Amino acid sequence: MRLANKICLITGGASGIGEACARTYAREGAAVTVVDRNMEGARRVVEEIRAAGGKAEAFEANIGVPEQVEAMIKFALDTFGHLDVLHNNAIYSVMGQRAADIDLKGWQRTMDVSLTAYWYAARTAINTAMLKQGKGVILNTASVSGIAGDYMQCAYNVAKAGVVNLSRVIAIEYARKGIRCNAICPGPIRTPGLLGVSGNAAKWLPQVAESIPMGRLGEPQEVANVALFLASNEASFVTGTTIVVDGGLNAHSGMAYARGRGPDW
Ligand SMILES: NC(=O)c1ccc[n+]([C@@H]2O[C@H](COP(=O)([O-])OP(=O)(O)OC[C@H]3O[C@@H](n4cnc5c(N)ncnc54)[C@H](O)[C@@H]3O)[C@@H](O)[C@H]2O)c1
């Protein structure tokens, strides 16, 4: 097992990418704290992990509230004794407006949940567990939207770009303390979150899939496979990196096909 005896905590573990990561960590031998504000979903994931023979606990927290971030880390430490892997993954974002149409409240809430909470959870984990342990792994789910711009997702783009650089700074500042930190940048992945964002998913998603060189959306497990590697000792010399999991999307400049020659040419 690739995470035998590891203690992991993941936020947003009740759905989509977070759920796939939680299950994968548990399958590979980790004890997992599944944090979410949706307790029904978190409990479901935990029960299914346990039914498969794994170890997991559900914890309710809104990561936009710093005290609740502190509480989730404390819960993992009190329950399991230490913390090997913190995976920041939950998000909130305003979407569907141009930059100048976003209201201040929506912008600030996006930053609170999707950027500040990632820093605050890392800060808390580093100070209360990882420095004392002399080791630890921090994974941040960023996005290809943190590497380039998308239409109508300004706050999301900015928060994710922040997460990418937060990951680099933590990596260099704590590299000699035994702490690794990396960002995972998924492209469009078939999750309840993605399907929910697009009110008219049926119309929009085929177009999105077509824009991806592989011609399809990714699956949550395909992100979890990368997270598993980064969380494990196999990635012992990997820190400060940004790994895209996007079917080739980020490799494309965005230029229209030349002389009608498309991806099937
Ligand atoms: N799905 C995609 O296409 C895609 C692409 C790139 C990046 N990502 C990133 O992957 C991560 C997971 O996305 P997903 O598509 O699996 O989302 P999802 O909506 O399926 O799951 C997100 C989970 O986070 C929880 N959550 C939301 N706000 C919370 C809060 N304040 N406190 C605690 N929990 C909260 C939700 O209840 C939900 O269970 C996000 O960081 C997202 O930006 C997703």
Ligand as a Chemical Component Dictionary entry (heavy atoms), coordinates in Angstrom:
data_LIG
# 
_chem_comp.id                   LIG 
_chem_comp.type                 NON-POLYMER 
_chem_comp.pdbx_formal_charge   0 
_chem_comp.three_letter_code    LIG 
# 
loop_
_chem_comp_atom.comp_id 
_chem_comp_atom.atom_id 
_chem_comp_atom.alt_atom_id 
_chem_comp_atom.type_symbol 
_chem_comp_atom.charge 
_chem_comp_atom.model_Cartn_x 
_chem_comp_atom.model_Cartn_y 
_chem_comp_atom.model_Cartn_z 
_chem_comp_atom.pdbx_ordinal 
LIG N1  N1  N 0  -14.276 19.799 -11.717 1  
LIG C1  C1  C 0  -13.460 20.510 -12.458 2  
LIG O1  O1  O 0  -13.623 20.596 -13.682 3  
LIG C2  C2  C 0  -12.284 21.190 -11.841 4  
LIG C3  C3  C 0  -11.310 21.754 -12.682 5  
LIG C4  C4  C 0  -10.219 22.392 -12.119 6  
LIG C5  C5  C 0  -10.087 22.479 -10.746 7  
LIG N2  N2  N 1  -11.047 21.935 -9.954  8  
LIG C6  C6  C 0  -10.873 22.080 -8.528  9  
LIG O2  O2  O 0  -11.043 20.846 -7.891  10 
LIG C7  C7  C 0  -11.552 21.057 -6.572  11 
LIG C8  C8  C 0  -12.776 20.189 -6.361  12 
LIG O3  O3  O 0  -13.722 20.518 -7.360  13 
LIG P1  P1  P 0  -14.942 19.539 -7.709  14 
LIG O4  O4  O 0  -15.284 19.812 -9.113  15 
LIG O5  O5  O -1 -14.624 18.170 -7.268  16 
LIG O6  O6  O 0  -16.073 20.201 -6.783  17 
LIG P2  P2  P 0  -17.420 19.614 -6.142  18 
LIG O7  O7  O 0  -18.357 20.774 -6.113  19 
LIG O8  O8  O 0  -17.850 18.363 -6.785  20 
LIG O9  O9  O 0  -16.960 19.321 -4.639  21 
LIG C9  C9  C 0  -16.554 20.356 -3.805  22 
LIG C10 C10 C 0  -16.832 20.000 -2.363  23 
LIG O10 O10 O 0  -16.375 21.105 -1.554  24 
LIG C11 C11 C 0  -17.341 21.346 -0.535  25 
LIG N3  N3  N 0  -17.241 22.736 -0.104  26 
LIG C12 C12 C 0  -17.550 23.844 -0.817  27 
LIG N4  N4  N 0  -17.355 24.939 -0.075  28 
LIG C13 C13 C 0  -16.918 24.532 1.133   29 
LIG C14 C14 C 0  -16.542 25.203 2.334   30 
LIG N5  N5  N 0  -16.621 26.530 2.424   31 
LIG N6  N6  N 0  -16.121 24.466 3.368   32 
LIG C15 C15 C 0  -16.057 23.118 3.288   33 
LIG N7  N7  N 0  -16.407 22.419 2.190   34 
LIG C16 C16 C 0  -16.833 23.110 1.123   35 
LIG C17 C17 C 0  -18.671 21.025 -1.190  36 
LIG O11 O11 O 0  -19.670 20.767 -0.237  37 
LIG C18 C18 C 0  -18.318 19.812 -2.045  38 
LIG O12 O12 O 0  -18.503 18.610 -1.320  39 
LIG C19 C19 C 0  -11.794 22.567 -6.455  40 
LIG O13 O13 O 0  -10.682 23.164 -5.856  41 
LIG C20 C20 C 0  -11.905 23.002 -7.907  42 
LIG O14 O14 O 0  -11.580 24.347 -8.106  43 
LIG C21 C21 C 0  -12.139 21.307 -10.469 44 
# 
loop_
_chem_comp_bond.comp_id 
_chem_comp_bond.atom_id_1 
_chem_comp_bond.atom_id_2 
_chem_comp_bond.value_order 
_chem_comp_bond.pdbx_ordinal 
LIG N1  C1  SING 1  
LIG C1  O1  DOUB 2  
LIG C1  C2  SING 3  
LIG C2  C3  SING 4  
LIG C2  C21 DOUB 5  
LIG C3  C4  DOUB 6  
LIG C4  C5  SING 7  
LIG C5  N2  DOUB 8  
LIG N2  C6  SING 9  
LIG N2  C21 SING 10 
LIG C6  O2  SING 11 
LIG C6  C20 SING 12 
LIG O2  C7  SING 13 
LIG C7  C8  SING 14 
LIG C7  C19 SING 15 
LIG C8  O3  SING 16 
LIG O3  P1  SING 17 
LIG P1  O4  DOUB 18 
LIG P1  O5  SING 19 
LIG P1  O6  SING 20 
LIG O6  P2  SING 21 
LIG P2  O7  DOUB 22 
LIG P2  O8  SING 23 
LIG P2  O9  SING 24 
LIG O9  C9  SING 25 
LIG C9  C10 SING 26 
LIG C10 O10 SING 27 
LIG C10 C18 SING 28 
LIG O10 C11 SING 29 
LIG C11 N3  SING 30 
LIG C11 C17 SING 31 
LIG N3  C12 SING 32 
LIG N3  C16 SING 33 
LIG C12 N4  DOUB 34 
LIG N4  C13 SING 35 
LIG C13 C14 SING 36 
LIG C13 C16 DOUB 37 
LIG C14 N5  SING 38 
LIG C14 N6  DOUB 39 
LIG N6  C15 SING 40 
LIG C15 N7  DOUB 41 
LIG N7  C16 SING 42 
LIG C17 O11 SING 43 
LIG C17 C18 SING 44 
LIG C18 O12 SING 45 
LIG C19 O13 SING 46 
LIG C19 C20 SING 47 
LIG C20 O14 SING 48 
# 
